[in-house]
Amino acid sequence: MAAGKHHAFFADDGIVAFRLFDDECMSTGRACGRFDLGIGHSVAAGGNVGLAARRASLAGSDSSFVSIIPGTINVSSISTGQTTTPFLANAEASLAFRLARAWSLRTFVGLDYDSKVPGIAAPTVVVGGGTSTAAGIKFQSETSYYAGGGLTMEF
């Protein structure tokens, strides 16, 4: 589980938004195990779970020229922040093979889960009456995976 600052900057046709979220690890648990399959071969599995204190902030501004009324510039801006406590989990499995006395090969796969990844909620505009809402911060769960391998030479 990584903790720290993450920044994202968005720019699109006069719309500028900046998103910042910080993670501070609150609690974590880890388990792992390794089993030998034979001479020089092994399989390992492990993972961790934890909670984090996350702060997300969003600031953005937009301006547009309206062609119906010459010289009119519409300007809007937003600045908001939220805090939440996401659940974070990771699981990883690996296989290791001793190819020769000094050479080994390791492959691994893993899965990461985050229950509250911050994102930007789009504004809603109701034409002809009704209630419109401004852009804001939304949280959603995400699962990602990774895989890799490596060859190691000992000398």
N, C-alpha and C positions, 0 to 999 in steps of 0.2 A: 504494500500500500504506500503510495507516494503522497507526501504532504507538501504543500507549498502554494505558490501563487501561479495562476494560469491567466493569461491575457488573450483576448481575441479582439480584433479590430475589423469592422465591416465598413465598406464604402460602396455606394451604388447610386449613381445619378443624383447627386446632391444630398443623399441621405448618409449621414455619418453616425455610427453607433459604436460604442465601446463597452465591452463586457469584461468584468473582473470577478473572479471567484477565488477565495482562499480556502484551503483545507487545513485544519489542525486536527491531528489524530487524537481522539479522546480515549479509545480503548481498542485493544486488538487481541486476537487469539490466533495461535498457529499450531498446526499439526503436520507432521511429515513422517515418512517411513521409507526404508530401502530394503529390498530383498534381492539376494544373490540368486541368479538363475543357473550358475555354473561358473566354470573358470573364466574370469574376466568379463562376465556378462551380468548386468543387474537392471532392475526396474525400480523406479522410485515414484512416489506420489506425495503430494503435500498441498497445503492451502492455508489460507488465513481468512478471518472474518473480523470485522470491526465497525466502529462508528466514528464519524468525523463531525467536527463543527464547521459548517460551510457558510460563508458569507458571499452573496452574489450582489453585484451592483450593475446598473445599466444606465448609461447616459447617451442621449442622441439628440440630433437636431436636423431639421429639414427646412428648405425654403423653395418656393416655386413662384414663377411669374405667371399671372393670370392674363391671358390674351384678350379676354372680354373687356376688362377694365385696364386700359393702358397705364403702365407705371405702378401697378399694384403688386406688392410682394407679400405672399403668405408665408409666415414663419411659424414653426411649431418646435417644441423641444420637450424632452422628458428626462427625468433623473429619478431613479428609484433604487431601492435595495431591499433584500430579504435575507433572512437567516434560516437554516434548516439543519437537520441532523440525518445525513444519509447513512444507510447500511451498505458496507462495502464487503465484497467477497472475492476470493481468487482460488482457483484450483489448478494444479499443474501435475502432469505426469511426464516421466522421462525414461528413456532406455539408453543404457551405456554398453558399449561393446569394446573389449580390449582386442585390437587388431593384431598387435605385435607387442613385444616387450615395452617399447617406448611410444606406441601409437594407440590412441583410443578415439572412439567416435561416440558422440552423444546427440540424441534427438529429443525434442520435447514439444509438448502441446499444452496450451493453457487456456483458461476461461476467466474473464473478469466480469463482475457484476457491480453496478452502482445504482442504487435505488432513486437517486435524485440528482440527475445531471442538469445543470441550469441551461436554459435557452431563452430565446426571445419569443414572446407571445405576440402575434400580429394584432394590430388594432382592428376593430370592427367599425364600419361606418354604415349607419342606417340613413338612407336617403328618403326624404319625405316624412320625417318624424321618427320617433323612437329614441332609444338610448344607444349612443355610440360609446365604445370603450377605447382607451388609449393603449398603446403598446405597453408591454410589461415583461416581467420575468416569469417563466414557467419552469417547472421541474418535471422530468420524466425519467423512467428507469431505462437503463441501457446495458446490454450484454455485448462484450467483445471477445474475440479469441485471437490467439497468436500461436505460431509454430516456428521452429527453427532447429538448428543443429550446428555442430562444430566438430572439427578434427583437432585433436590435441597431440603434440609431440613433446615428450618429456626428455630432458637432457641434463 
